[in-house]
Amino acid sequence: VERAPLSLPPNFDLRPPTPGAAQAQYVDLRQQAERILLGLDDGPAADRSEGETALLAGAGALNTDARIRQTIDRENGIYMVEDGRFVDDLMFWQGDADSSLIIDPVAEAERLRENAAAGLPVTYGESPTIRRK
């Protein structure tokens, strides 16, 4: 984010900012990146209250692995390497056209009529299908 979003000031008696003056909440992106890369940035932990810290500690959120993405990729990478069709199976998930069943509409209507006459549920019995040649 190049500029922080606007927010309503807590005190309405504040004077408007002077044109051309640096904004109070403005942080130079280059300086912010340098602080993060050099490890000088405390991050959001500095803004936490004691209650937030206690809640996060109770949930185990303070002891997180910063390299979790690399760990997951390393552990699951074997599945993608073993089977090169993984992406194809995800993208083209439909089965073969030959394996699909086609219900015979005339025989199915007759079966449903017989079930209704006998007082049986519509799910009773197997639906008649047409086999491809």
N, CA, C and O atoms as a GROMACS GRO file, in nm:
protein
  532
    1VAL      N    1   0.086  -0.117   0.000
    1VAL     CA    2   0.000   0.000   0.000
    1VAL      C    3   0.090   0.121   0.000
    1VAL      O    4   0.172   0.141   0.090
    2GLU      N    5   0.073   0.202  -0.101
    2GLU     CA    6   0.159   0.318  -0.113
    2GLU      C    7   0.123   0.425  -0.011
    2GLU      O    8   0.211   0.487   0.049
    3ARG      N    9  -0.005   0.446   0.009
    3ARG     CA   10  -0.051   0.543   0.108
    3ARG      C   11  -0.153   0.476   0.198
    3ARG      O   12  -0.239   0.401   0.152
    4ALA      N   13  -0.142   0.502   0.326
    4ALA     CA   14  -0.236   0.443   0.421
    4ALA      C   15  -0.376   0.498   0.394
    4ALA      O   16  -0.389   0.613   0.352
    5PRO      N   17  -0.481   0.419   0.419
    5PRO     CA   18  -0.616   0.468   0.395
    5PRO      C   19  -0.652   0.583   0.489
    5PRO      O   20  -0.598   0.594   0.599
    6LEU      N   21  -0.742   0.666   0.443
    6LEU     CA   22  -0.785   0.779   0.525
    6LEU      C   23  -0.865   0.727   0.643
    6LEU      O   24  -0.937   0.627   0.632
    7SER      N   25  -0.853   0.794   0.755
    7SER     CA   26  -0.932   0.756   0.872
    7SER      C   27  -0.981   0.882   0.940
    7SER      O   28  -0.925   0.990   0.922
    8LEU      N   29  -1.086   0.868   1.018
    8LEU     CA   30  -1.145   0.981   1.088
    8LEU      C   31  -1.059   1.012   1.210
    8LEU      O   32  -1.034   0.921   1.289
    9PRO      N   33  -1.014   1.134   1.228
    9PRO     CA   34  -0.931   1.165   1.344
    9PRO      C   35  -1.014   1.156   1.472
    9PRO      O   36  -1.134   1.183   1.471
   10PRO      N   37  -0.951   1.117   1.584
   10PRO     CA   38  -1.025   1.104   1.708
   10PRO      C   39  -1.070   1.238   1.766
   10PRO      O   40  -1.165   1.242   1.844
   11ASN      N   41  -1.004   1.346   1.728
   11ASN     CA   42  -1.038   1.477   1.781
   11ASN      C   43  -1.076   1.567   1.664
   11ASN      O   44  -0.994   1.591   1.574
   12PHE      N   45  -1.200   1.616   1.664
   12PHE     CA   46  -1.247   1.698   1.553
   12PHE      C   47  -1.194   1.840   1.558
   12PHE      O   48  -1.215   1.917   1.464
   13ASP      N   49  -1.126   1.878   1.666
   13ASP     CA   50  -1.070   2.012   1.677
   13ASP      C   51  -0.933   2.023   1.611
   13ASP      O   52  -0.873   2.130   1.611
   14LEU      N   53  -0.885   1.915   1.554
   14LEU     CA   54  -0.755   1.919   1.487
   14LEU      C   55  -0.761   2.008   1.365
   14LEU      O   56  -0.863   2.015   1.296
   15ARG      N   57  -0.652   2.073   1.339
   15ARG     CA   58  -0.646   2.160   1.222
   15ARG      C   59  -0.615   2.075   1.099
   15ARG      O   60  -0.547   1.973   1.110
   16PRO      N   61  -0.662   2.117   0.984
   16PRO     CA   62  -0.631   2.042   0.862
   16PRO      C   63  -0.481   2.046   0.834
   16PRO      O   64  -0.414   2.142   0.873
   17PRO      N   65  -0.429   1.944   0.767
   17PRO     CA   66  -0.285   1.941   0.739
   17PRO      C   67  -0.244   2.053   0.644
   17PRO      O   68  -0.323   2.100   0.562
   18THR      N   69  -0.120   2.092   0.657
   18THR     CA   70  -0.065   2.195   0.570
   18THR      C   71  -0.033   2.134   0.435
   18THR      O   72   0.032   2.029   0.429
   19PRO      N   73  -0.077   2.197   0.326
   19PRO     CA   74  -0.046   2.141   0.194
   19PRO      C   75   0.105   2.131   0.173
   19PRO      O   76   0.179   2.225   0.201
   20GLY      N   77   0.149   2.016   0.122
   20GLY     CA   78   0.290   1.994   0.095
   20GLY      C   79   0.366   1.936   0.212
   20GLY      O   80   0.478   1.888   0.194
   21ALA      N   81   0.310   1.940   0.332
   21ALA     CA   82   0.378   1.883   0.450
   21ALA      C   83   0.360   1.732   0.450
   21ALA      O   84   0.261   1.680   0.399
   22ALA      N   85   0.456   1.662   0.508
   22ALA     CA   86   0.449   1.516   0.516
   22ALA      C   87   0.336   1.475   0.608
   22ALA      O   88   0.313   1.538   0.712
   23GLN      N   89   0.265   1.370   0.571
   23GLN     CA   90   0.155   1.321   0.654
   23GLN      C   91   0.212   1.253   0.778
   23GLN      O   92   0.320   1.193   0.774
   24ALA      N   93   0.138   1.262   0.887
   24ALA     CA   94   0.186   1.203   1.012
   24ALA      C   95   0.196   1.051   1.003
   24ALA      O   96   0.289   0.992   1.058
   25GLN      N   97   0.101   0.986   0.934
   25GLN     CA   98   0.102   0.840   0.925
   25GLN      C   99   0.179   0.790   0.804
   25GLN      O  100   0.186   0.668   0.782
   26TYR      N  101   0.238   0.878   0.725
   26TYR     CA  102   0.309   0.838   0.605
   26TYR      C  103   0.439   0.768   0.641
   26TYR      O  104   0.517   0.817   0.723
   27VAL      N  105   0.461   0.652   0.580
   27VAL     CA  106   0.585   0.576   0.600
   27VAL      C  107   0.647   0.557   0.463
   27VAL      O  108   0.582   0.510   0.370
   28ASP      N  109   0.773   0.593   0.451
   28ASP     CA  110   0.844   0.575   0.325
   28ASP      C  111   0.858   0.425   0.297
   28ASP      O  112   0.907   0.350   0.381
   29LEU      N  113   0.814   0.384   0.179
   29LEU     CA  114   0.815   0.241   0.146
   29LEU      C  115   0.957   0.184   0.143
   29LEU      O  116   0.979   0.070   0.183
   30ARG      N  117   1.052   0.263   0.095
   30ARG     CA  118   1.191   0.216   0.091
   30ARG      C  119   1.243   0.191   0.233
   30ARG      O  120   1.307   0.089   0.258
   31GLN      N  121   1.215   0.284   0.324
   31GLN     CA  122   1.260   0.266   0.462
   31GLN      C  123   1.190   0.147   0.528
   31GLN      O  124   1.252   0.072   0.603
   32GLN      N  125   1.060   0.131   0.498
   32GLN     CA  126   0.986   0.019   0.555
   32GLN      C  127   1.044  -0.114   0.505
   32GLN      O  128   1.059  -0.208   0.583
   33ALA      N  129   1.076  -0.123   0.376
   33ALA     CA  130   1.133  -0.245   0.320
   33ALA      C  131   1.271  -0.273   0.380
   33ALA      O  132   1.302  -0.388   0.412
   34GLU      N  133   1.352  -0.170   0.396
   34GLU     CA  134   1.485  -0.188   0.456
   34GLU      C  135   1.473  -0.240   0.599
   34GLU      O  136   1.549  -0.328   0.640
   35ARG      N  137   1.379  -0.185   0.676
   35ARG     CA  138   1.362  -0.228   0.815
   35ARG      C  139   1.319  -0.374   0.821
   35ARG      O  140   1.365  -0.450   0.907
   36ILE      N  141   1.231  -0.414   0.729
   36ILE     CA  142   1.185  -0.553   0.729
   36ILE      C  143   1.298  -0.647   0.688
   36ILE      O  144   1.319  -0.750   0.752
   37LEU      N  145   1.370  -0.611   0.582
   37LEU     CA  146   1.478  -0.698   0.532
   37LEU      C  147   1.594  -0.709   0.630
   37LEU      O  148   1.657  -0.814   0.639
   38LEU      N  149   1.623  -0.602   0.701
   38LEU     CA  150   1.734  -0.604   0.796
   38LEU      C  151   1.692  -0.656   0.933
   38LEU      O  152   1.775  -0.668   1.023
   39GLY      N  153   1.563  -0.688   0.949
   39GLY     CA  154   1.516  -0.741   1.077
   39GLY      C  155   1.501  -0.636   1.184
   39GLY      O  156   1.497  -0.670   1.302
   40LEU      N  157   1.493  -0.510   1.146
   40LEU     CA  158   1.479  -0.404   1.245
   40LEU      C  159   1.333  -0.375   1.277
   40LEU      O  160   1.304  -0.300   1.371
   41ASP      N  161   1.241  -0.433   1.201
   41ASP     CA  162   1.099  -0.405   1.218
   41ASP      C  163   1.042  -0.496   1.326
   41ASP      O  164   1.060  -0.617   1.322
   42ASP      N  165   0.973  -0.436   1.422
   42ASP     CA  166   0.909  -0.513   1.528
   42ASP      C  167   0.780  -0.577   1.479
   42ASP      O  168   0.731  -0.672   1.541
   43GLY      N  169   0.726  -0.528   1.370
   43GLY     CA  170   0.603  -0.583   1.314
   43GLY      C  171   0.482  -0.545   1.397
   43GLY      O  172   0.491  -0.455   1.481
   44PRO      N  173   0.371  -0.612   1.376
   44PRO     CA  174   0.249  -0.577   1.446
   44PRO      C  175   0.250  -0.616   1.593
   44PRO      O  176   0.161  -0.575   1.668
   45ALA      N  177   0.349  -0.694   1.637
   45ALA     CA  178   0.353  -0.736   1.777
   45ALA      C  179   0.369  -0.617   1.871
   45ALA      O  180   0.324  -0.624   1.986
   46ALA      N  181   0.431  -0.510   1.826
   46ALA     CA  182   0.453  -0.394   1.912
   46ALA      C  183   0.322  -0.323   1.944
   46ALA      O  184   0.314  -0.253   2.045
   47ASP      N  185   0.221  -0.340   1.860
   47ASP     CA  186   0.094  -0.271   1.880
   47ASP      C  187  -0.006  -0.354   1.961
   47ASP      O  188  -0.118  -0.308   1.984
   48ARG      N  189   0.030  -0.474   2.003
   48ARG     CA  190  -0.063  -0.561   2.074
   48ARG      C  191  -0.077  -0.520   2.220
   48ARG      O  192   0.020  -0.480   2.285
   49SER      N  193  -0.199  -0.533   2.270
   49SER     CA  194  -0.222  -0.510   2.413
   49SER      C  195  -0.191  -0.638   2.489
   49SER      O  196  -0.166  -0.743   2.428
   50GLU      N  197  -0.191  -0.630   2.622
   50GLU     CA  198  -0.164  -0.750   2.702
   50GLU      C  199  -0.272  -0.855   2.680
   50GLU      O  200  -0.244  -0.974   2.678
   51GLY      N  201  -0.396  -0.811   2.664
   51GLY     CA  202  -0.507  -0.903   2.641
   51GLY      C  203  -0.493  -0.977   2.509
   51GLY      O  204  -0.516  -1.098   2.502
   52GLU      N  205  -0.456  -0.903   2.404
   52GLU     CA  206  -0.435  -0.966   2.273
   52GLU      C  207  -0.321  -1.067   2.279
   52GLU      O  208  -0.330  -1.176   2.223
   53THR      N  209  -0.214  -1.029   2.347
   53THR     CA  210  -0.100  -1.119   2.359
   53THR      C  211  -0.138  -1.246   2.436
   53THR      O  212  -0.097  -1.356   2.398
   54ALA      N  213  -0.216  -1.231   2.543
   54ALA     CA  214  -0.260  -1.348   2.620
   54ALA      C  215  -0.351  -1.437   2.537
   54ALA      O  216  -0.339  -1.560   2.542
   55LEU      N  217  -0.440  -1.378   2.460
   55LEU     CA  218  -0.531  -1.455   2.374
   55LEU      C  219  -0.452  -1.532   2.268
   55LEU      O  220  -0.477  -1.650   2.245
   56LEU      N  221  -0.358  -1.464   2.204
   56LEU     CA  222  -0.277  -1.530   2.101
   56LEU      C  223  -0.189  -1.639   2.160
   56LEU      O  224  -0.170  -1.744   2.099
   57ALA      N  225  -0.136  -1.615   2.280
   57ALA     CA  226  -0.053  -1.717   2.345
   57ALA      C  227  -0.138  -1.839   2.381
   57ALA      O  228  -0.093  -1.952   2.365
   58GLY      N  229  -0.259  -1.816   2.429
   58GLY     CA  230  -0.348  -1.927   2.463
   58GLY      C  231  -0.386  -2.009   2.342
   58GLY      O  232  -0.406  -2.130   2.353
   59ALA      N  233  -0.398  -1.944   2.226
   59ALA     CA  234  -0.433  -2.015   2.103
   59ALA      C  235  -0.311  -2.076   2.035
   59ALA      O  236  -0.325  -2.148   1.936
   60GLY      N  237  -0.192  -2.048   2.086
   60GLY     CA  238  -0.071  -2.101   2.026
   60GLY      C  239  -0.029  -2.027   1.900
   60GLY      O  240   0.048  -2.080   1.820
   61ALA      N  241  -0.078  -1.906   1.882
   61ALA     CA  242  -0.049  -1.831   1.760
   61ALA      C  243   0.084  -1.757   1.766
   61ALA      O  244   0.129  -1.705   1.664
   62LEU      N  245   0.146  -1.750   1.881
   62LEU     CA  246   0.274  -1.679   1.891
   62LEU      C  247   0.392  -1.768   1.854
   62LEU      O  248   0.500  -1.719   1.823
   63ASN      N  249   0.371  -1.900   1.857
   63ASN     CA  250   0.478  -1.994   1.826
   63ASN      C  251   0.455  -2.051   1.686
   63ASN      O  252   0.437  -2.172   1.671
   64THR      N  253   0.456  -1.966   1.587
   64THR     CA  254   0.430  -2.011   1.450
   64THR      C  255   0.560  -2.028   1.374
   64THR      O  256   0.662  -1.966   1.406
   65ASP      N  257   0.555  -2.111   1.274
   65ASP     CA  258   0.670  -2.136   1.188
   65ASP      C  259   0.665  -2.038   1.071
   65ASP      O  260   0.571  -2.042   0.992
   66ALA      N  261   0.763  -1.952   1.060
   66ALA     CA  262   0.764  -1.853   0.953
   66ALA      C  263   0.787  -1.918   0.817
   66ALA      O  264   0.757  -1.857   0.714
   67ARG      N  265   0.839  -2.039   0.814
   67ARG     CA  266   0.867  -2.107   0.688
   67ARG      C  267   0.765  -2.218   0.660
   67ARG      O  268   0.798  -2.319   0.598
   68ILE      N  269   0.641  -2.199   0.706
   68ILE     CA  270   0.539  -2.303   0.690
   68ILE      C  271   0.509  -2.330   0.543
   68ILE      O  272   0.485  -2.445   0.506
   69ARG      N  273   0.509  -2.228   0.459
   69ARG     CA  274   0.479  -2.249   0.316
   69ARG      C  275   0.585  -2.339   0.253
   69ARG      O  276   0.551  -2.428   0.175
   70GLN      N  277   0.711  -2.317   0.285
   70GLN     CA  278   0.816  -2.400   0.230
   70GLN      C  279   0.804  -2.544   0.282
   70GLN      O  280   0.830  -2.639   0.208
   71THR      N  281   0.766  -2.559   0.408
   71THR     CA  282   0.749  -2.692   0.466
   71THR      C  283   0.636  -2.768   0.396
   71THR      O  284   0.652  -2.885   0.362
   72ILE      N  285   0.524  -2.702   0.375
   72ILE     CA  286   0.410  -2.766   0.308
   72ILE      C  287   0.447  -2.802   0.164
   72ILE      O  288   0.416  -2.912   0.118
   73ASP      N  289   0.512  -2.711   0.094
   73ASP     CA  290   0.552  -2.739  -0.044
   73ASP      C  291   0.648  -2.858  -0.050
   73ASP      O  292   0.638  -2.942  -0.139
   74ARG      N  293   0.741  -2.864   0.045
   74ARG     CA  294   0.838  -2.974   0.046
   74ARG      C  295   0.768  -3.106   0.076
   74ARG      O  296   0.798  -3.208   0.013
   75GLU      N  297   0.675  -3.107   0.173
   75GLU     CA  298   0.606  -3.231   0.210
   75GLU      C  299   0.511  -3.280   0.102
   75GLU      O  300   0.498  -3.400   0.081
   76ASN      N  301   0.443  -3.188   0.034
   76ASN     CA  302   0.344  -3.227  -0.065
   76ASN      C  303   0.399  -3.231  -0.207
   76ASN      O  304   0.329  -3.274  -0.299
   77GLY      N  305   0.520  -3.188  -0.225
   77GLY     CA  306   0.579  -3.187  -0.359
   77GLY      C  307   0.595  -3.326  -0.416
   77GLY      O  308   0.593  -3.344  -0.538
   78ILE      N  309   0.611  -3.425  -0.330
   78ILE     CA  310   0.629  -3.562  -0.377
   78ILE      C  311   0.506  -3.612  -0.451
   78ILE      O  312   0.518  -3.690  -0.545
   79TYR      N  313   0.388  -3.568  -0.411
   79TYR     CA  314   0.266  -3.614  -0.477
   79TYR      C  315   0.256  -3.560  -0.619
   79TYR      O  316   0.208  -3.629  -0.708
   80MET      N  317   0.302  -3.438  -0.640
   80MET     CA  318   0.296  -3.380  -0.773
   80MET      C  319   0.402  -3.440  -0.864
   80MET      O  320   0.381  -3.453  -0.985
   81VAL      N  321   0.516  -3.477  -0.808
   81VAL     CA  322   0.623  -3.534  -0.889
   81VAL      C  323   0.589  -3.677  -0.928
   81VAL      O  324   0.618  -3.718  -1.041
   82GLU      N  325   0.529  -3.754  -0.837
   82GLU     CA  326   0.499  -3.894  -0.866
   82GLU      C  327   0.396  -3.909  -0.977
   82GLU      O  328   0.407  -4.000  -1.059
   83ASP      N  329   0.298  -3.821  -0.981
   83ASP     CA  330   0.191  -3.834  -1.079
   83ASP      C  331   0.180  -3.704  -1.157
   83ASP      O  332   0.128  -3.605  -1.106
   84GLY      N  333   0.228  -3.704  -1.279
   84GLY     CA  334   0.225  -3.584  -1.361
   84GLY      C  335   0.087  -3.547  -1.410
   84GLY      O  336   0.069  -3.440  -1.468
   85ARG      N  337  -0.012  -3.634  -1.388
   85ARG     CA  338  -0.148  -3.606  -1.434
   85ARG      C  339  -0.228  -3.529  -1.330
   85ARG      O  340  -0.347  -3.508  -1.350
   86PHE      N  341  -0.167  -3.487  -1.222
   86PHE     CA  342  -0.238  -3.420  -1.114
   86PHE      C  343  -0.315  -3.299  -1.162
   86PHE      O  344  -0.434  -3.286  -1.133
   87VAL      N  345  -0.250  -3.210  -1.236
   87VAL     CA  346  -0.316  -3.090  -1.285
   87VAL      C  347  -0.423  -3.125  -1.387
   87VAL      O  348  -0.530  -3.065  -1.388
   88ASP      N  349  -0.395  -3.222  -1.473
   88ASP     CA  350  -0.495  -3.265  -1.571
   88ASP      C  351  -0.620  -3.320  -1.502
   88ASP      O  352  -0.732  -3.293  -1.544
   89ASP      N  353  -0.600  -3.396  -1.396
   89ASP     CA  354  -0.715  -3.449  -1.322
   89ASP      C  355  -0.796  -3.338  -1.259
   89ASP      O  356  -0.919  -3.348  -1.251
   90LEU      N  357  -0.731  -3.233  -1.213
   90LEU     CA  358  -0.803  -3.121  -1.154
   90LEU      C  359  -0.878  -3.041  -1.260
   90LEU      O  360  -0.993  -3.003  -1.239
   91MET      N  361  -0.814  -3.016  -1.372
   91MET     CA  362  -0.875  -2.933  -1.475
   91MET      C  363  -0.978  -3.009  -1.558
   91MET      O  364  -1.084  -2.954  -1.591
   92PHE      N  365  -0.949  -3.131  -1.592
   92PHE     CA  366  -1.036  -3.210  -1.679
   92PHE      C  367  -1.092  -3.328  -1.599
   92PHE      O  368  -1.066  -3.444  -1.632
   93TRP      N  369  -1.168  -3.297  -1.496
   93TRP     CA  370  -1.214  -3.396  -1.400
   93TRP      C  371  -1.324  -3.486  -1.452
   93TRP      O  372  -1.355  -3.586  -1.388
   94GLN      N  373  -1.384  -3.454  -1.563
   94GLN     CA  374  -1.493  -3.536  -1.614
   94GLN      C  375  -1.439  -3.669  -1.662
   94GLN      O  376  -1.331  -3.676  -1.722
   95GLY      N  377  -1.515  -3.774  -1.636
   95GLY     CA  378  -1.472  -3.908  -1.674
   95GLY      C  379  -1.489  -3.929  -1.824
   95GLY      O  380  -1.528  -3.839  -1.898
   96ASP      N  381  -1.458  -4.049  -1.866
   96ASP     CA  382  -1.472  -4.085  -2.007
   96ASP      C  383  -1.619  -4.081  -2.047
   96ASP      O  384  -1.707  -4.114  -1.967
   97ALA      N  385  -1.645  -4.040  -2.170
   97ALA     CA  386  -1.783  -4.036  -2.219
   97ALA      C  387  -1.839  -4.176  -2.231
   97ALA      O  388  -1.961  -4.195  -2.221
   98ASP      N  389  -1.754  -4.276  -2.253
   98ASP     CA  390  -1.801  -4.414  -2.268
   98ASP      C  391  -1.854  -4.471  -2.138
   98ASP      O  392  -1.937  -4.562  -2.140
   99SER      N  393  -1.809  -4.420  -2.025
   99SER     CA  394  -1.850  -4.478  -1.898
   99SER      C  395  -1.981  -4.419  -1.845
   99SER      O  396  -2.031  -4.468  -1.744
  100SER      N  397  -2.038  -4.318  -1.909
  100SER     CA  398  -2.160  -4.258  -1.860
  100SER      C  399  -2.280  -4.346  -1.894
  100SER      O  400  -2.284  -4.412  -1.998
  101LEU      N  401  -2.378  -4.345  -1.805
  101LEU     CA  402  -2.499  -4.424  -1.824
  101LEU      C  403  -2.611  -4.334  -1.876
  101LEU      O  404  -2.624  -4.220  -1.831
  102ILE      N  405  -2.689  -4.385  -1.967
  102ILE     CA  406  -2.803  -4.311  -2.020
  102ILE      C  407  -2.929  -4.386  -1.977
  102ILE      O  408  -2.942  -4.506  -2.002
  103ILE      N  409  -3.020  -4.316  -1.912
  103ILE     CA  410  -3.143  -4.379  -1.865
  103ILE      C  411  -3.242  -4.388  -1.980
  103ILE      O  412  -3.262  -4.292  -2.055
  104ASP      N  413  -3.304  -4.505  -1.994
  104ASP     CA  414  -3.406  -4.528  -2.096
  104ASP      C  415  -3.535  -4.459  -2.049
  104ASP      O  416  -3.596  -4.504  -1.952
  105PRO      N  417  -3.577  -4.351  -2.116
  105PRO     CA  418  -3.691  -4.273  -2.065
  105PRO      C  419  -3.823  -4.351  -2.066
  105PRO      O  420  -3.904  -4.334  -1.976
  106VAL      N  421  -3.845  -4.433  -2.167
  106VAL     CA  422  -3.971  -4.508  -2.176
  106VAL      C  423  -3.980  -4.612  -2.065
  106VAL      O  424  -4.081  -4.622  -1.995
  107ALA      N  425  -3.873  -4.689  -2.048
  107ALA     CA  426  -3.871  -4.792  -1.944
  107ALA      C  427  -3.873  -4.729  -1.805
  107ALA      O  428  -3.933  -4.785  -1.713
  108GLU      N  429  -3.808  -4.614  -1.787
  108GLU     CA  430  -3.808  -4.546  -1.658
  108GLU      C  431  -3.947  -4.495  -1.624
  108GLU      O  432  -3.990  -4.506  -1.509
  109ALA      N  433  -4.019  -4.440  -1.721
  109ALA     CA  434  -4.156  -4.394  -1.697
  109ALA      C  435  -4.245  -4.511  -1.656
  109ALA      O  436  -4.329  -4.498  -1.567
  110GLU      N  437  -4.228  -4.623  -1.722
  110GLU     CA  438  -4.306  -4.743  -1.688
  110GLU      C  439  -4.274  -4.790  -1.546
  110GLU      O  440  -4.365  -4.826  -1.471
  111ARG      N  441  -4.147  -4.790  -1.509
  111ARG     CA  442  -4.107  -4.831  -1.374
  111ARG      C  443  -4.167  -4.739  -1.269
  111ARG      O  444  -4.215  -4.786  -1.165
  112LEU      N  445  -4.166  -4.608  -1.295
  112LEU     CA  446  -4.223  -4.512  -1.200
  112LEU      C  447  -4.374  -4.531  -1.187
  112LEU      O  448  -4.428  -4.520  -1.077
  113ARG      N  449  -4.443  -4.560  -1.298
  113ARG     CA  450  -4.588  -4.584  -1.292
  113ARG      C  451  -4.618  -4.709  -1.209
  113ARG      O  452  -4.711  -4.710  -1.128
  114GLU      N  453  -4.540  -4.813  -1.229
  114GLU     CA  454  -4.560  -4.937  -1.153
  114GLU      C  455  -4.534  -4.914  -1.004
  114GLU      O  456  -4.606  -4.967  -0.920
  115ASN      N  457  -4.431  -4.836  -0.971
  115ASN     CA  458  -4.402  -4.806  -0.831
  115ASN      C  459  -4.516  -4.726  -0.769
  115ASN      O  460  -4.554  -4.751  -0.654
  116ALA      N  461  -4.571  -4.629  -0.844
  116ALA     CA  462  -4.680  -4.548  -0.791
  116ALA      C  463  -4.805  -4.634  -0.770
  116ALA      O  464  -4.875  -4.617  -0.670
  117ALA      N  465  -4.833  -4.725  -0.862
  117ALA     CA  466  -4.951  -4.812  -0.849
  117ALA      C  467  -4.937  -4.907  -0.731
  117ALA      O  468  -5.035  -4.939  -0.665
  118ALA      N  469  -4.816  -4.952  -0.704
  118ALA     CA  470  -4.792  -5.045  -0.594
  118ALA      C  471  -4.769  -4.973  -0.462
  118ALA      O  472  -4.757  -5.038  -0.358
  119GLY      N  473  -4.763  -4.838  -0.463
  119GLY     CA  474  -4.738  -4.762  -0.341
  119GLY      C  475  -4.594  -4.764  -0.297
  119GLY      O  476  -4.564  -4.741  -0.179
  120LEU      N  477  -4.504  -4.790  -0.388
  120LEU     CA  478  -4.361  -4.795  -0.356
  120LEU      C  479  -4.298  -4.658  -0.382
  120LEU      O  480  -4.348  -4.581  -0.463
  121PRO      N  481  -4.188  -4.628  -0.314
  121PRO     CA  482  -4.120  -4.500  -0.340
  121PRO      C  483  -4.056  -4.500  -0.479
  121PRO      O  484  -4.030  -4.606  -0.537
  122VAL      N  485  -4.030  -4.381  -0.532
  122VAL     CA  486  -3.972  -4.369  -0.666
  122VAL      C  487  -3.829  -4.423  -0.671
  122VAL      O  488  -3.778  -4.454  -0.778
  123THR      N  489  -3.766  -4.435  -0.557
  123THR     CA  490  -3.628  -4.485  -0.553
  123THR      C  491  -3.621  -4.636  -0.550
  123THR      O  492  -3.512  -4.693  -0.555
  124TYR      N  493  -3.736  -4.703  -0.543
  124TYR     CA  494  -3.738  -4.850  -0.538
  124TYR      C  495  -3.706  -4.906  -0.676
  124TYR      O  496  -3.763  -4.861  -0.776
  125GLY      N  497  -3.619  -5.001  -0.682
  125GLY     CA  498  -3.582  -5.063  -0.808
  125GLY      C  499  -3.470  -4.988  -0.879
  125GLY      O  500  -3.437  -4.875  -0.843
  126GLU      N  501  -3.414  -5.053  -0.978
  126GLU     CA  502  -3.306  -4.991  -1.054
  126GLU      C  503  -3.360  -4.921  -1.176
  126GLU      O  504  -3.455  -4.968  -1.238
  127SER      N  505  -3.299  -4.810  -1.211
  127SER     CA  506  -3.339  -4.737  -1.331
  127SER      C  507  -3.285  -4.810  -1.453
  127SER      O  508  -3.167  -4.847  -1.456
  128PRO      N  509  -3.370  -4.832  -1.554
  128PRO     CA  510  -3.322  -4.900  -1.676
  128PRO      C  511  -3.230  -4.807  -1.756
  128PRO      O  512  -3.259  -4.689  -1.772
  129THR      N  513  -3.122  -4.861  -1.804
  129THR     CA  514  -3.025  -4.780  -1.877
  129THR      C  515  -3.006  -4.832  -2.019
  129THR      O  516  -3.038  -4.947  -2.050
  130ILE      N  517  -2.954  -4.746  -2.102
  130ILE     CA  518  -2.920  -4.781  -2.240
  130ILE      C  519  -2.768  -4.792  -2.245
  130ILE      O  520  -2.697  -4.700  -2.206
  131ARG      N  521  -2.719  -4.903  -2.292
  131ARG     CA  522  -2.575  -4.924  -2.304
  131ARG      C  523  -2.528  -4.880  -2.442
  131ARG      O  524  -2.593  -4.910  -2.542
  132ARG      N  525  -2.417  -4.811  -2.446
  132ARG     CA  526  -2.359  -4.773  -2.575
  132ARG      C  527  -2.296  -4.894  -2.640
  132ARG      O  528  -2.246  -4.984  -2.572
  133LYS      N  529  -2.301  -4.896  -2.772
  133LYS     CA  530  -2.244  -5.009  -2.846
  133LYS      C  531  -2.102  -4.982  -2.888
  133LYS      O  532  -2.039  -5.066  -2.951
   0.00000   0.00000   0.00000
